[in-house]
């Protein structure tokens, strides 16, 4: 069965939504699993950040290579690797008897990373150029869709299946999504096919550094991922401080945030082919600074929920617009290799900023959110710079 380019985009949207939803369960319900293992509230705060750092530290060494390996061998195979490894990580978490095995599971999650850049590059290669901007933004909606349906479904399932049972169901869904990709996703033709993986990696890194629009695009991805990753890690902890029923509150607040982000991402997709997308991105990051400060100081659950929903705006602006901008400034022959650096830059930020937050959270949850505010503020400044480079 040969899918059209529209069918490929639907397939990638559906399968990536499954992946993001089950990955989100790891993050959203981590505080509950840590408490189940007997950790104190202070230890939960520290280990929430440490586990994110474990994931990112495993993702970083191989992150830049996934795009080059996809060019050299198979883009479809590199994508399937993510689904299989993440399914194994979920099963390890499902039967983890203590904290050490949770660390192993989160390390495996890091080895499943690297799908985003290869997925976007594959999509760009299979989509007519005049539709690339909107198509990229549409598939990027997989993350907010997952954020909208994943936490509520998880919150509903946990009383029935338990958290560990939820992870087993998630692993099965991932394997089904991977099977759909294996059977239906065509392997793109054309593009660069390197003889030497290491030589090509050096070429890609030089290209990214020597081209100011690419360099500043990746810098923005670093900062915004640092800010958003820190908020994602500690928002559940923040909710547990004021909620009488933490699992339900986490599920419905994050679900509402995901639903609004889905709508906002669809609207952003209508703008992704405009010339001023970088300016829109920069002002969205300034708005993220204001919202993050509010989350740190809000005394009531309803206000935390409202601010969490407002995060939908900068989240919707960030990844789709940066990805659409990167597709504009990188030649087609180099897109798979360069796009693999896009999630890697984000993973570096996703390692450093949550680790900093874990180091200061003993001073109070507000200190962790201050680290997130720093990331968003730097992304605002870097976004202004990106708008000025040629």
WOUR-V211552 format. One record per backbone hydrogen bond with DSSP energy under -1.0 kcal/mol. NH is the residue of the N-H (numbers start at 1). CO is the residue of the C=O. If there is no record, write none. Layout:
nh->{NH/NH}
co->{CO/CO}
This chain:
nh->{8/9/10/11/12/13/14/15/16/17/18/19/20/21/22/23/24/25/26/27/28/29/33/34/35/36/37/38/39/44/45/46/47/48/49/50/51/52/53/54/55/56/57/58/59/60/63/65/69/70/71/72/73/78/79/80/81/83/84/85/86/87/88/89/90/91/92/93/94/95/96/102/103/104/105/106/107/108/109/110/111/113/119/120/121/122/123/124/125/126/131/132/135/136/137/138/139/140/141/142/143/145/146/147/148/149/150/153/154/155/156/157/158/160/161/162/166/167/168/169/170/171/172/173/174/175/176/177/178/179/180/181/182/183/184/185/200/201/202/203/204/205/206/207/208/209/210/211/215/216/217/218/219/220/221/222/223/224/225/226/227/228/229/230/231/232/233/234/235/238/239/240/242/243/249/250/251/252/253/254/255/256/257/258/259/260/261/262/263/264/265/266/267/268/269/271/274/280/281/282/283/284/285/286/287/288/289/290/291/292/293/294/295/296/297/298/304/305/306/307/308/309/310/311/312/313/315/316/317/318/322/323/324/325/326/327/328/329/330/334/335/338/339/340/341/345/346/347/348/349/350/351/352/353/355/356/357/358/359/360/361/363/364/367/369/370/371/372/373/374/375/376/377/378/379/380/381/382/383/384/385/386/387/388}
co->{4/5/6/7/8/9/10/11/12/13/14/15/16/17/18/19/20/21/22/23/24/25/29/30/31/32/33/35/34/40/41/42/43/44/45/46/47/48/49/50/51/52/53/54/55/56/59/62/65/66/67/68/69/74/75/76/77/79/80/81/82/83/84/85/86/87/88/89/90/91/93/98/99/100/101/102/103/104/105/106/107/110/115/116/117/118/119/120/121/122/128/129/131/132/133/134/135/136/138/139/140/141/142/143/144/145/146/149/150/151/152/153/154/157/157/158/162/163/164/165/166/167/168/169/170/171/172/173/174/175/176/177/178/179/180/181/196/197/198/199/200/201/202/203/204/205/206/207/211/212/213/214/215/216/217/218/219/220/221/222/223/224/225/226/227/228/229/230/231/234/235/236/239/239/245/246/247/248/249/250/251/252/253/254/255/256/257/258/259/260/261/262/263/264/265/268/271/276/277/278/279/280/281/282/283/284/285/286/287/288/289/290/291/292/293/294/300/301/302/303/304/305/306/307/309/310/311/312/313/314/318/319/320/321/322/323/324/325/326/331/332/334/335/336/338/341/342/343/344/345/346/347/348/349/351/352/353/354/355/356/357/360/361/364/365/366/367/368/369/370/371/372/373/374/375/376/377/378/379/380/381/382/383/385}
